């Protein structure tokens, strides 16, 4: 089992953008339905992370990363910039774990850190969606997230087949 650490990035530099792009490409190539189709070009992945970096700098997103001896091996984001009638809520997005770091506790560690950062940001409700039947769905349920329901044919998998999504929420006032 490898060793890793989790931290929040207050800003995302170009080296981190490159590592995050590698992570995103790895996940899409591995079949993860995370908004991108396969093949995902490196330029497109880098462009996505540069936009995220801008949102982090502007305070609209929080990004957490897990890193091992080889660099960034996981990430998750909190979308903080939501409508004014939802100041208590954040969306959890783009939970990604590199294939080299799976089944080592990286996902659970990122989720715990995301909940802590959400609390620090004054958020009491988190919402996410994930592919129905995925490893991620099982992780969220195991961590105590509440399953709301399933939407059939919600998105496409990276190679073009439909997938359903399952919605979850977590009330941080109740979470310990």
OpenMM code with the backbone's topology and positions (N, CA, C; nanometers):
from openmm import Vec3, app, unit

residues = "UNK UNK UNK UNK UNK UNK UNK UNK UNK UNK UNK UNK UNK UNK UNK UNK UNK UNK UNK UNK UNK UNK UNK UNK UNK UNK UNK UNK UNK UNK UNK UNK UNK UNK UNK UNK UNK UNK UNK UNK UNK UNK UNK UNK UNK UNK UNK UNK UNK UNK UNK UNK UNK UNK UNK UNK UNK UNK UNK UNK UNK UNK UNK UNK UNK UNK UNK UNK UNK UNK UNK UNK UNK UNK UNK UNK UNK UNK UNK UNK UNK UNK UNK UNK UNK UNK UNK UNK UNK UNK UNK UNK UNK UNK UNK UNK UNK UNK UNK UNK UNK UNK UNK UNK UNK UNK UNK UNK UNK UNK UNK UNK UNK UNK UNK UNK UNK UNK UNK UNK UNK UNK UNK UNK UNK UNK UNK UNK UNK UNK UNK UNK UNK UNK UNK UNK UNK UNK UNK UNK UNK UNK UNK UNK UNK UNK UNK UNK UNK UNK UNK UNK UNK UNK UNK UNK UNK UNK UNK UNK UNK UNK UNK UNK UNK UNK UNK UNK UNK UNK UNK UNK UNK UNK UNK UNK".split()
positions = [
    Vec3(0.0849, -0.1187, 0.0000),
    Vec3(0.0000, 0.0000, 0.0000),
    Vec3(0.0890, 0.1244, 0.0000),
    Vec3(0.0553, 0.2168, -0.0872),
    Vec3(0.1372, 0.3379, -0.0960),
    Vec3(0.0903, 0.4427, 0.0038),
    Vec3(0.1759, 0.5374, 0.0278),
    Vec3(0.1475, 0.6466, 0.1190),
    Vec3(0.1048, 0.7680, 0.0380),
    Vec3(0.0106, 0.8450, 0.0911),
    Vec3(-0.0355, 0.9651, 0.0235),
    Vec3(-0.0755, 1.0678, 0.1275),
    Vec3(-0.0841, 1.1926, 0.0828),
    Vec3(-0.1323, 1.2997, 0.1694),
    Vec3(-0.2401, 1.3765, 0.0937),
    Vec3(-0.3288, 1.4406, 0.1690),
    Vec3(-0.4378, 1.5182, 0.1104),
    Vec3(-0.4257, 1.6615, 0.1592),
    Vec3(-0.4441, 1.7558, 0.0656),
    Vec3(-0.4409, 1.8968, 0.1044),
    Vec3(-0.5293, 1.9781, 0.0106),
    Vec3(-0.5682, 2.0948, 0.0595),
    Vec3(-0.6424, 2.1895, -0.0221),
    Vec3(-0.5421, 2.2810, -0.0924),
    Vec3(-0.5655, 2.3039, -0.2198),
    Vec3(-0.4836, 2.3991, -0.2943),
    Vec3(-0.5530, 2.5343, -0.2923),
    Vec3(-0.4836, 2.6364, -0.2462),
    Vec3(-0.5392, 2.7720, -0.2475),
    Vec3(-0.5249, 2.8353, -0.3860),
    Vec3(-0.4300, 2.7857, -0.4620),
    Vec3(-0.4072, 2.8260, -0.6010),
    Vec3(-0.3533, 2.7023, -0.6725),
    Vec3(-0.3749, 2.6962, -0.8025),
    Vec3(-0.3306, 2.5815, -0.8815),
    Vec3(-0.2253, 2.6304, -0.9799),
    Vec3(-0.1016, 2.5808, -0.9645),
    Vec3(0.0062, 2.6246, -1.0546),
    Vec3(0.0127, 2.5350, -1.1785),
    Vec3(0.1011, 2.5700, -1.2707),
    Vec3(0.1070, 2.4987, -1.3991),
    Vec3(0.1508, 2.3532, -1.3825),
    Vec3(0.2401, 2.3252, -1.2903),
    Vec3(0.2806, 2.1857, -1.2651),
    Vec3(0.1603, 2.1058, -1.2174),
    Vec3(0.0821, 2.1632, -1.1268),
    Vec3(-0.0372, 2.0940, -1.0781),
    Vec3(-0.1409, 2.0777, -1.1883),
    Vec3(-0.1572, 2.1797, -1.2742),
    Vec3(-0.2487, 2.1675, -1.3886),
    Vec3(-0.2085, 2.0472, -1.4734),
    Vec3(-0.0808, 2.0329, -1.5017),
    Vec3(-0.0317, 1.9215, -1.5838),
    Vec3(-0.0604, 1.7866, -1.5162),
    Vec3(-0.0365, 1.7780, -1.3849),
    Vec3(-0.0625, 1.6529, -1.3133),
    Vec3(-0.2121, 1.6224, -1.3072),
    Vec3(-0.2933, 1.7257, -1.2881),
    Vec3(-0.4383, 1.7064, -1.2874),
    Vec3(-0.4882, 1.6635, -1.4248),
    Vec3(-0.4282, 1.7163, -1.5301),
    Vec3(-0.4639, 1.6743, -1.6660),
    Vec3(-0.4313, 1.5266, -1.6858),
    Vec3(-0.3146, 1.4833, -1.6390),
    Vec3(-0.2786, 1.3409, -1.6471),
    Vec3(-0.3814, 1.2553, -1.5741),
    Vec3(-0.4222, 1.3002, -1.4574),
    Vec3(-0.5213, 1.2280, -1.3777),
    Vec3(-0.6543, 1.2178, -1.4521),
    Vec3(-0.6998, 1.3282, -1.5081),
    Vec3(-0.8267, 1.3282, -1.5808),
    Vec3(-0.8213, 1.2355, -1.7019),
    Vec3(-0.7145, 1.2422, -1.7795),
    Vec3(-0.6999, 1.1545, -1.8956),
    Vec3(-0.7006, 1.0083, -1.8517),
    Vec3(-0.6286, 0.9766, -1.7438),
    Vec3(-0.6249, 0.8397, -1.6919),
    Vec3(-0.7654, 0.7913, -1.6566),
    Vec3(-0.8431, 0.8751, -1.5902),
    Vec3(-0.9776, 0.8345, -1.5485),
    Vec3(-1.0706, 0.8163, -1.6684),
    Vec3(-1.0643, 0.9073, -1.7649),
    Vec3(-1.1494, 0.8948, -1.8837),
    Vec3(-1.1093, 0.7706, -1.9646),
    Vec3(-0.9797, 0.7492, -1.9817),
    Vec3(-0.9343, 0.6283, -2.0521),
    Vec3(-0.9780, 0.5015, -1.9790),
    Vec3(-0.9896, 0.5116, -1.8458),
    Vec3(-1.0327, 0.3969, -1.7657),
    Vec3(-1.1837, 0.3790, -1.7629),
    Vec3(-1.2576, 0.4660, -1.8314),
    Vec3(-1.4022, 0.4485, -1.8425),
    Vec3(-1.4862, 0.5325, -1.7494),
    Vec3(-1.4270, 0.6270, -1.6774),
    Vec3(-1.5039, 0.7096, -1.5838),
    Vec3(-1.5881, 0.8121, -1.6599),
    Vec3(-1.7142, 0.8215, -1.6226),
    Vec3(-1.8045, 0.9207, -1.6811),
    Vec3(-1.7935, 1.0479, -1.5981),
    Vec3(-1.7051, 1.1373, -1.6414),
    Vec3(-1.6774, 1.2606, -1.5673),
    Vec3(-1.6809, 1.3806, -1.6617),
    Vec3(-1.7802, 1.3815, -1.7500),
    Vec3(-1.8093, 1.4927, -1.8416),
    Vec3(-1.7311, 1.4922, -1.9716),
    Vec3(-1.6387, 1.4001, -1.9913),
    Vec3(-1.5550, 1.4001, -2.1111),
    Vec3(-1.5671, 1.2676, -2.1844),
    Vec3(-1.5491, 1.2739, -2.3166),
    Vec3(-1.5551, 1.1547, -2.4004),
    Vec3(-1.4127, 1.1080, -2.4311),
    Vec3(-1.4004, 0.9781, -2.4584),
    Vec3(-1.2737, 0.9158, -2.4933),
    Vec3(-1.2633, 0.9101, -2.6458),
    Vec3(-1.1523, 0.9491, -2.7041),
    Vec3(-1.0302, 0.9924, -2.6380),
    Vec3(-1.0378, 1.1394, -2.5951),
    Vec3(-0.9788, 1.1675, -2.4810),
    Vec3(-0.9694, 1.3036, -2.4292),
    Vec3(-0.8291, 1.3540, -2.4596),
    Vec3(-0.8208, 1.4604, -2.5383),
    Vec3(-0.6884, 1.5132, -2.5722),
    Vec3(-0.6258, 1.5803, -2.4502),
    Vec3(-0.4963, 1.5755, -2.4469),
    Vec3(-0.4228, 1.6394, -2.3370),
    Vec3(-0.4515, 1.7888, -2.3347),
    Vec3(-0.4569, 1.8536, -2.4508),
    Vec3(-0.4852, 1.9976, -2.4562),
    Vec3(-0.6212, 2.0295, -2.3945),
    Vec3(-0.7194, 1.9473, -2.4243),
    Vec3(-0.8540, 1.9700, -2.3679),
    Vec3(-0.8523, 1.9525, -2.2160),
    Vec3(-0.7806, 1.8512, -2.1685),
    Vec3(-0.7701, 1.8277, -2.0241),
    Vec3(-0.6990, 1.9431, -1.9551),
    Vec3(-0.5902, 1.9911, -2.0142),
    Vec3(-0.5168, 2.1047, -1.9570),
    Vec3(-0.6064, 2.2287, -1.9552),
    Vec3(-0.6789, 2.2523, -2.0635),
    Vec3(-0.7700, 2.3673, -2.0696),
    Vec3(-0.8756, 2.3624, -1.9618),
    Vec3(-0.9308, 2.2436, -1.9368),
    Vec3(-1.0296, 2.2279, -1.8294),
    Vec3(-0.9692, 2.2677, -1.6951),
    Vec3(-0.8499, 2.2162, -1.6652),
    Vec3(-0.7891, 2.2446, -1.5352),
    Vec3(-0.7453, 2.3892, -1.5213),
    Vec3(-0.7110, 2.4525, -1.6308),
    Vec3(-0.6804, 2.5961, -1.6229),
    Vec3(-0.8055, 2.6758, -1.5876),
    Vec3(-0.9202, 2.6371, -1.6422),
    Vec3(-1.0464, 2.7043, -1.6059),
    Vec3(-1.0797, 2.6806, -1.4584),
    Vec3(-1.0577, 2.5583, -1.4124),
    Vec3(-1.0797, 2.5289, -1.2704),
    Vec3(-0.9851, 2.6133, -1.1850),
    Vec3(-0.8596, 2.6235, -1.2257),
    Vec3(-0.7619, 2.7034, -1.1503),
    Vec3(-0.8090, 2.8470, -1.1381),
    Vec3(-0.8652, 2.9011, -1.2443),
    Vec3(-0.9173, 3.0379, -1.2406),
    Vec3(-1.0318, 3.0494, -1.1388),
    Vec3(-1.1227, 2.9513, -1.1384),
    Vec3(-1.2341, 2.9531, -1.0436),
    Vec3(-1.1861, 2.9384, -0.9000),
    Vec3(-1.0801, 2.8609, -0.8790),
    Vec3(-1.0214, 2.8467, -0.7451),
    Vec3(-0.9654, 2.9819, -0.7007),
    Vec3(-0.8913, 3.0474, -0.7889),
    Vec3(-0.8344, 3.1787, -0.7570),
    Vec3(-0.9418, 3.2823, -0.7270),
    Vec3(-1.0553, 3.2714, -0.7964),
    Vec3(-1.1660, 3.3661, -0.7782),
    Vec3(-1.2524, 3.3324, -0.6566),
    Vec3(-1.2268, 3.2177, -0.5930),
    Vec3(-1.3021, 3.1794, -0.4742),
    Vec3(-1.4313, 3.1051, -0.5018),
    Vec3(-1.4561, 3.0710, -0.6264),
    Vec3(-1.5795, 3.0004, -0.6613),
    Vec3(-1.5726, 2.8506, -0.6430),
    Vec3(-1.4522, 2.7979, -0.6294),
    Vec3(-1.4313, 2.6542, -0.6093),
    Vec3(-1.3215, 2.6313, -0.5081),
    Vec3(-1.3326, 2.5204, -0.4403),
    Vec3(-1.2226, 2.4705, -0.3582),
    Vec3(-1.1777, 2.3401, -0.4227),
    Vec3(-1.0486, 2.3185, -0.4280),
    Vec3(-0.9964, 2.1943, -0.4846),
    Vec3(-0.9054, 2.1284, -0.3828),
    Vec3(-0.9241, 1.9990, -0.3691),
    Vec3(-0.8392, 1.9189, -0.2815),
    Vec3(-0.7684, 1.8167, -0.3673),
    Vec3(-0.6450, 1.7865, -0.3312),
    Vec3(-0.5691, 1.6864, -0.4043),
    Vec3(-0.5079, 1.5868, -0.3071),
    Vec3(-0.4947, 1.4648, -0.3563),
    Vec3(-0.4177, 1.3615, -0.2879),
    Vec3(-0.2909, 1.3438, -0.3690),
    Vec3(-0.1782, 1.3345, -0.3018),
    Vec3(-0.0509, 1.3168, -0.3708),
    Vec3(0.0264, 1.2022, -0.3076),
    Vec3(0.0909, 1.1262, -0.3954),
    Vec3(0.1806, 1.0203, -0.3507),
    Vec3(0.3206, 1.0547, -0.3991),
    Vec3(0.4112, 0.9613, -0.3927),
    Vec3(0.5503, 0.9879, -0.4317),
    Vec3(0.5633, 1.0277, -0.5787),
    Vec3(0.4663, 0.9914, -0.6615),
    Vec3(0.4724, 1.0223, -0.8052),
    Vec3(0.3972, 1.1503, -0.8418),
    Vec3(0.3288, 1.2117, -0.7456),
    Vec3(0.2550, 1.3348, -0.7736),
    Vec3(0.1075, 1.3211, -0.7413),
    Vec3(0.0260, 1.4056, -0.8021),
    Vec3(-0.1178, 1.4054, -0.7741),
    Vec3(-0.1791, 1.2742, -0.8218),
    Vec3(-0.2489, 1.2074, -0.7304),
    Vec3(-0.3112, 1.0783, -0.7618),
    Vec3(-0.4614, 1.0809, -0.7365),
    Vec3(-0.5136, 1.1940, -0.6920),
    Vec3(-0.6579, 1.2054, -0.6703),
    Vec3(-0.6967, 1.3496, -0.6480),
    Vec3(-0.8238, 1.3791, -0.6727),
    Vec3(-0.8741, 1.5140, -0.6511),
    Vec3(-1.0250, 1.5121, -0.6328),
    Vec3(-1.0746, 1.6175, -0.5721),
    Vec3(-1.2184, 1.6429, -0.5627),
    Vec3(-1.2353, 1.7935, -0.5501),
    Vec3(-1.3500, 1.8428, -0.5969),
    Vec3(-1.3782, 1.9861, -0.5927),
    Vec3(-1.5072, 2.0135, -0.5177),
    Vec3(-1.5135, 2.1305, -0.4578),
    Vec3(-1.6372, 2.1840, -0.4021),
    Vec3(-1.6735, 2.3074, -0.4831),
    Vec3(-1.7888, 2.3052, -0.5452),
    Vec3(-1.8383, 2.4216, -0.6174),
    Vec3(-1.9085, 2.5079, -0.5128),
    Vec3(-1.8483, 2.6223, -0.4842),
    Vec3(-1.8964, 2.7103, -0.3772),
    Vec3(-1.9835, 2.8238, -0.4291),
    Vec3(-1.9634, 2.8627, -0.5538),
    Vec3(-2.0338, 2.9763, -0.6126),
    Vec3(-2.1698, 2.9316, -0.6649),
    Vec3(-2.2680, 2.9343, -0.5778),
    Vec3(-2.4039, 2.8920, -0.6109),
    Vec3(-2.4983, 3.0115, -0.5968),
    Vec3(-2.6231, 2.9977, -0.6426),
    Vec3(-2.7176, 3.1101, -0.6339),
    Vec3(-2.7327, 3.1633, -0.4918),
    Vec3(-2.7726, 3.2890, -0.4814),
    Vec3(-2.7787, 3.3565, -0.3508),
    Vec3(-2.8779, 3.2936, -0.2543),
    Vec3(-2.9751, 3.2173, -0.3048),
    Vec3(-3.0691, 3.1524, -0.2136),
    Vec3(-3.0171, 3.0170, -0.1637),
    Vec3(-2.8895, 2.9854, -0.1937),
    Vec3(-2.8294, 2.8593, -0.1510),
    Vec3(-2.6921, 2.8815, -0.0858),
    Vec3(-2.6817, 2.9770, 0.0059),
    Vec3(-2.5501, 3.0071, 0.0641),
    Vec3(-2.4966, 2.8959, 0.1536),
    Vec3(-2.5826, 2.8061, 0.1937),
    Vec3(-2.5470, 2.6981, 0.2863),
    Vec3(-2.4997, 2.5718, 0.2138),
    Vec3(-2.5039, 2.5712, 0.0810),
    Vec3(-2.4835, 2.4489, 0.0033),
    Vec3(-2.3604, 2.4586, -0.0864),
    Vec3(-2.3005, 2.3415, -0.1133),
    Vec3(-2.1943, 2.3288, -0.2137),
    Vec3(-2.2174, 2.1992, -0.2903),
    Vec3(-2.1748, 2.1993, -0.4149),
    Vec3(-2.1771, 2.0778, -0.4967),
    Vec3(-2.0402, 2.0135, -0.4921),
    Vec3(-2.0373, 1.8843, -0.4687),
    Vec3(-1.9133, 1.8097, -0.4729),
    Vec3(-1.8977, 1.7571, -0.6152),
    Vec3(-1.7823, 1.7806, -0.6773),
    Vec3(-1.7654, 1.7471, -0.8186),
    Vec3(-1.6270, 1.6897, -0.8488),
    Vec3(-1.6209, 1.6195, -0.9576),
    Vec3(-1.4965, 1.5668, -1.0160),
    Vec3(-1.4069, 1.4946, -0.9162),
    Vec3(-1.4680, 1.3956, -0.8491),
    Vec3(-1.3902, 1.3071, -0.7625),
    Vec3(-1.3171, 1.2099, -0.8543),
    Vec3(-1.1857, 1.2224, -0.8596),
    Vec3(-1.1034, 1.1416, -0.9490),
    Vec3(-0.9907, 1.0763, -0.8707),
    Vec3(-0.9686, 0.9484, -0.8951),
    Vec3(-0.8552, 0.8771, -0.8347),
    Vec3(-0.7834, 0.8023, -0.9469),
    Vec3(-0.6540, 0.8257, -0.9598),
    Vec3(-0.5715, 0.7601, -1.0616),
    Vec3(-0.5757, 0.6087, -1.0405),
    Vec3(-0.5689, 0.5332, -1.1488),
    Vec3(-0.5762, 0.3872, -1.1360),
    Vec3(-0.4672, 0.3314, -1.0448),
    Vec3(-0.3507, 0.3976, -1.0379),
    Vec3(-0.2412, 0.3475, -0.9532),
    Vec3(-0.2717, 0.3598, -0.8040),
    Vec3(-0.3704, 0.4441, -0.7689),
    Vec3(-0.3973, 0.4719, -0.6270),
    Vec3(-0.5335, 0.4195, -0.5799),
    Vec3(-0.6014, 0.3434, -0.6620),
    Vec3(-0.7352, 0.2966, -0.6245),
    Vec3(-0.7274, 0.1892, -0.5170),
    Vec3(-0.8330, 0.1841, -0.4378),
    Vec3(-0.8483, 0.0850, -0.3298),
    Vec3(-0.7400, 0.0984, -0.2229),
    Vec3(-0.6973, 0.2239, -0.2006),
    Vec3(-0.5969, 0.2510, -0.0976),
    Vec3(-0.6445, 0.3573, 0.0007),
    Vec3(-0.7733, 0.3927, -0.0055),
    Vec3(-0.8276, 0.4910, 0.0867),
    Vec3(-0.8219, 0.6348, 0.0383),
    Vec3(-0.7761, 0.6563, -0.0850),
    Vec3(-0.7633, 0.7928, -0.1374),
    Vec3(-0.8998, 0.8592, -0.1494),
    Vec3(-0.9969, 0.7890, -0.2070),
    Vec3(-1.1304, 0.8463, -0.2232),
    Vec3(-1.1933, 0.8844, -0.0906),
    Vec3(-1.1871, 0.7953, 0.0062),
    Vec3(-1.2454, 0.8240, 0.1376),
    Vec3(-1.1739, 0.9416, 0.2042),
    Vec3(-1.0421, 0.9478, 0.1907),
    Vec3(-0.9666, 1.0589, 0.2500),
    Vec3(-1.0047, 1.1915, 0.1840),
    Vec3(-1.0187, 1.1918, 0.0521),
    Vec3(-1.0601, 1.3133, -0.0187),
    Vec3(-1.1994, 1.3567, 0.0252),
    Vec3(-1.2900, 1.2621, 0.0407),
    Vec3(-1.4265, 1.2960, 0.0826),
    Vec3(-1.4269, 1.3559, 0.2232),
    Vec3(-1.3515, 1.2968, 0.3140),
    Vec3(-1.3438, 1.3513, 0.4493),
    Vec3(-1.2866, 1.4920, 0.4510),
    Vec3(-1.1820, 1.5138, 0.3724),
    Vec3(-1.1211, 1.6466, 0.3648),
    Vec3(-1.2168, 1.7470, 0.3008),
    Vec3(-1.2921, 1.7037, 0.1996),
    Vec3(-1.3888, 1.7928, 0.1349),
    Vec3(-1.4974, 1.8355, 0.2330),
    Vec3(-1.5431, 1.7440, 0.3149),
    Vec3(-1.6444, 1.7788, 0.4148),
    Vec3(-1.5883, 1.8802, 0.5150),
    Vec3(-1.4640, 1.8620, 0.5545),
    Vec3(-1.4001, 1.9550, 0.6478),
    Vec3(-1.3872, 2.0948, 0.5858),
    Vec3(-1.3431, 2.1017, 0.4612),
    Vec3(-1.3296, 2.2302, 0.3927),
    Vec3(-1.4677, 2.2948, 0.3757),
    Vec3(-1.5682, 2.2150, 0.3436),
    Vec3(-1.7041, 2.2695, 0.3294),
    Vec3(-1.7488, 2.3347, 0.4600),
    Vec3(-1.7234, 2.2690, 0.5705),
    Vec3(-1.7592, 2.3276, 0.7008),
    Vec3(-1.6849, 2.4596, 0.7228),
    Vec3(-1.5542, 2.4592, 0.6916),
    Vec3(-1.4737, 2.5814, 0.7066),
    Vec3(-1.5290, 2.6951, 0.6215),
    Vec3(-1.5911, 2.6614, 0.5091),
    Vec3(-1.6494, 2.7608, 0.4184),
    Vec3(-1.7929, 2.7957, 0.4559),
    Vec3(-1.8406, 2.7434, 0.5695),
    Vec3(-1.9754, 2.7748, 0.6156),
    Vec3(-2.0853, 2.6960, 0.5477),
    Vec3(-2.0513, 2.5854, 0.4828),
    Vec3(-2.1512, 2.5037, 0.4138),
    Vec3(-2.2024, 2.3950, 0.5076),
    Vec3(-2.3318, 2.3697, 0.5004),
    Vec3(-2.3919, 2.2660, 0.5839),
    Vec3(-2.4588, 2.1558, 0.5030),
    Vec3(-2.4681, 2.1739, 0.3707),
    Vec3(-2.5301, 2.0739, 0.2847),
    Vec3(-2.4441, 2.0533, 0.1610),
    Vec3(-2.4122, 1.9278, 0.1332),
    Vec3(-2.3371, 1.8931, 0.0122),
    Vec3(-2.4233, 1.8029, -0.0756),
    Vec3(-2.4085, 1.8195, -0.2065),
    Vec3(-2.4845, 1.7418, -0.3045),
    Vec3(-2.3871, 1.6897, -0.4096),
    Vec3(-2.4112, 1.5684, -0.4604),
    Vec3(-2.3290, 1.5137, -0.5676),
    Vec3(-2.4115, 1.4182, -0.6516),
    Vec3(-2.3599, 1.3899, -0.7712),
    Vec3(-2.4176, 1.2833, -0.8528),
    Vec3(-2.3053, 1.1940, -0.9015),
    Vec3(-2.3376, 1.0675, -0.9264),
    Vec3(-2.2381, 0.9708, -0.9698),
    Vec3(-2.3044, 0.8639, -1.0545),
    Vec3(-2.2256, 0.7936, -1.1322),
    Vec3(-2.2764, 0.6870, -1.2164),
    Vec3(-2.3362, 0.5771, -1.1291),
    Vec3(-2.4595, 0.5411, -1.1599),
    Vec3(-2.5288, 0.4350, -1.0871),
    Vec3(-2.4532, 0.3030, -1.1032),
    Vec3(-2.4321, 0.2361, -0.9914),
    Vec3(-2.3634, 0.1072, -0.9932),
    Vec3(-2.2120, 0.1161, -0.9912),
    Vec3(-2.1571, 0.2351, -0.9829),
    Vec3(-2.0115, 0.2542, -0.9873),
    Vec3(-1.9472, 0.2304, -0.8508),
    Vec3(-1.8154, 0.2170, -0.8519),
    Vec3(-1.7401, 0.2086, -0.7269),
    Vec3(-1.7636, 0.3337, -0.6432),
    Vec3(-1.7732, 0.4480, -0.7103),
    Vec3(-1.7957, 0.5741, -0.6387),
    Vec3(-1.9300, 0.5712, -0.5659),
    Vec3(-2.0332, 0.5184, -0.6300),
    Vec3(-2.1640, 0.5103, -0.5634),
    Vec3(-2.1537, 0.4278, -0.4355),
    Vec3(-2.0837, 0.3170, -0.4417),
    Vec3(-2.0672, 0.2336, -0.3226),
    Vec3(-1.9875, 0.3070, -0.2147),
    Vec3(-1.8848, 0.3830, -0.2557),
    Vec3(-1.8055, 0.4595, -0.1595),
    Vec3(-1.8924, 0.5621, -0.0875),
    Vec3(-1.9703, 0.6398, -0.1621),
    Vec3(-2.0534, 0.7439, -0.1009),
    Vec3(-2.1533, 0.6830, -0.0036),
    Vec3(-2.2151, 0.5731, -0.0410),
    Vec3(-2.3107, 0.5070, 0.0490),
    Vec3(-2.2388, 0.4587, 0.1753),
    Vec3(-2.1212, 0.3993, 0.1586),
    Vec3(-2.0441, 0.3504, 0.2736),
    Vec3(-2.0054, 0.4635, 0.3676),
    Vec3(-1.9826, 0.5840, 0.3119),
    Vec3(-1.9428, 0.6987, 0.3929),
    Vec3(-2.0623, 0.7697, 0.4580),
    Vec3(-2.1817, 0.7190, 0.4352),
    Vec3(-2.2986, 0.7745, 0.5020),
    Vec3(-2.3749, 0.8798, 0.4246),
    Vec3(-2.3414, 0.9002, 0.2970),
    Vec3(-2.4191, 0.9929, 0.2156),
    Vec3(-2.5576, 0.9337, 0.1918),
    Vec3(-2.6575, 1.0195, 0.1808),
    Vec3(-2.7957, 0.9754, 0.1640),
    Vec3(-2.8295, 0.9712, 0.0149),
    Vec3(-2.8743, 0.8540, -0.0294),
    Vec3(-2.9142, 0.8349, -0.1699),
    Vec3(-3.0527, 0.8964, -0.1893),
    Vec3(-3.0655, 0.9836, -0.2878),
    Vec3(-3.1928, 1.0486, -0.3168),
    Vec3(-3.2700, 0.9723, -0.4228),
    Vec3(-3.2008, 0.9326, -0.5278),
    Vec3(-3.2675, 0.8618, -0.6363),
    Vec3(-3.1781, 0.8513, -0.7578),
    Vec3(-3.2365, 0.7956, -0.8631),
    Vec3(-3.1630, 0.7659, -0.9853),
    Vec3(-3.2325, 0.8303, -1.1045),
    Vec3(-3.1536, 0.8848, -1.1947),
    Vec3(-3.2053, 0.9402, -1.3198),
    Vec3(-3.1515, 0.8531, -1.4332),
    Vec3(-3.2409, 0.7831, -1.5061),
    Vec3(-3.1940, 0.6974, -1.6146),
    Vec3(-3.1416, 0.7788, -1.7333),
    Vec3(-3.0452, 0.7195, -1.8040),
    Vec3(-2.9904, 0.7789, -1.9277),
    Vec3(-2.9485, 0.9244, -1.9081),
    Vec3(-2.8883, 0.9538, -1.7971),
    Vec3(-2.8511, 1.0904, -1.7600),
    Vec3(-2.7351, 1.1444, -1.8431),
    Vec3(-2.6390, 1.0591, -1.8729),
    Vec3(-2.5186, 1.1030, -1.9436),
    Vec3(-2.4653, 0.9886, -2.0283),
    Vec3(-2.3546, 1.0158, -2.0937),
    Vec3(-2.2867, 0.9131, -2.1722),
    Vec3(-2.1584, 0.8704, -2.1023),
    Vec3(-2.1297, 0.7442, -2.1121),
    Vec3(-1.9990, 0.6952, -2.0694),
    Vec3(-1.8972, 0.7433, -2.1734),
    Vec3(-1.7685, 0.7401, -2.1427),
    Vec3(-1.6674, 0.7941, -2.2337),
    Vec3(-1.6677, 0.7335, -2.3742),
    Vec3(-1.7201, 0.6138, -2.3893),
    Vec3(-1.7209, 0.5503, -2.5214),
    Vec3(-1.8596, 0.5525, -2.5850),
    Vec3(-1.9534, 0.6310, -2.5261),
    Vec3(-2.0788, 0.6591, -2.5937),
    Vec3(-2.2034, 0.5872, -2.5487),
    Vec3(-2.1955, 0.4950, -2.4544),
    Vec3(-2.3177, 0.4295, -2.4069),
    Vec3(-2.3803, 0.5137, -2.2956),
    Vec3(-2.5127, 0.5053, -2.2848),
    Vec3(-2.5823, 0.5803, -2.1793),
    Vec3(-2.5527, 0.5226, -2.0420),
    Vec3(-2.5585, 0.6104, -1.9418),
    Vec3(-2.5508, 0.5648, -1.8033),
    Vec3(-2.6511, 0.6443, -1.7205),
    Vec3(-2.6969, 0.5815, -1.6164),
    Vec3(-2.7841, 0.6484, -1.5201),
    Vec3(-2.6971, 0.7156, -1.4156),
    Vec3(-2.7550, 0.8138, -1.3465),
    Vec3(-2.6824, 0.8779, -1.2380),
    Vec3(-2.7627, 0.8654, -1.1100),
    Vec3(-2.6936, 0.8551, -0.9999),
    Vec3(-2.7556, 0.8513, -0.8683),
    Vec3(-2.7189, 0.9798, -0.7953),
    Vec3(-2.8193, 1.0421, -0.7354),
    Vec3(-2.7997, 1.1659, -0.6602),
    Vec3(-2.7860, 1.1344, -0.5123),
    Vec3(-2.6933, 1.2049, -0.4467),
    Vec3(-2.6690, 1.1902, -0.3033),
    Vec3(-2.6620, 1.3276, -0.2389),
    Vec3(-2.6883, 1.3302, -0.1082),
    Vec3(-2.6631, 1.4522, -0.0311),
    Vec3(-2.6052, 1.4148, 0.1033),
    Vec3(-2.5445, 1.5131, 0.1659),
    Vec3(-2.4854, 1.4958, 0.2993),
    Vec3(-2.5139, 1.6230, 0.3784),
    Vec3(-2.5874, 1.6090, 0.4871),
    Vec3(-2.6139, 1.7206, 0.5774),
    Vec3(-2.5001, 1.7219, 0.6787),
    Vec3(-2.4159, 1.8234, 0.6706),
    Vec3(-2.2975, 1.8289, 0.7563),
    Vec3(-2.3327, 1.8600, 0.9013),
    Vec3(-2.4514, 1.9121, 0.9248),
    Vec3(-2.4952, 1.9329, 1.0636),
    Vec3(-2.5132, 1.7983, 1.1331),
    Vec3(-2.5486, 1.6947, 1.0560),
    Vec3(-2.5723, 1.5616, 1.1112),
    Vec3(-2.4487, 1.4731, 1.1080),
    Vec3(-2.3519, 1.5062, 1.0217),
    Vec3(-2.2346, 1.4211, 1.0031),
    Vec3(-2.1360, 1.4421, 1.1173),
    Vec3(-2.0779, 1.3334, 1.1602),
    Vec3(-1.9781, 1.3416, 1.2661),
    Vec3(-1.8426, 1.3015, 1.2167),
] * unit.nanometer
topology = app.Topology()
chain = topology.addChain("A")
for resn in residues:
    res = topology.addResidue(resn, chain)
    for name in ("N", "CA", "C"):
        topology.addAtom(name, app.Element.getBySymbol(name[0]), res)
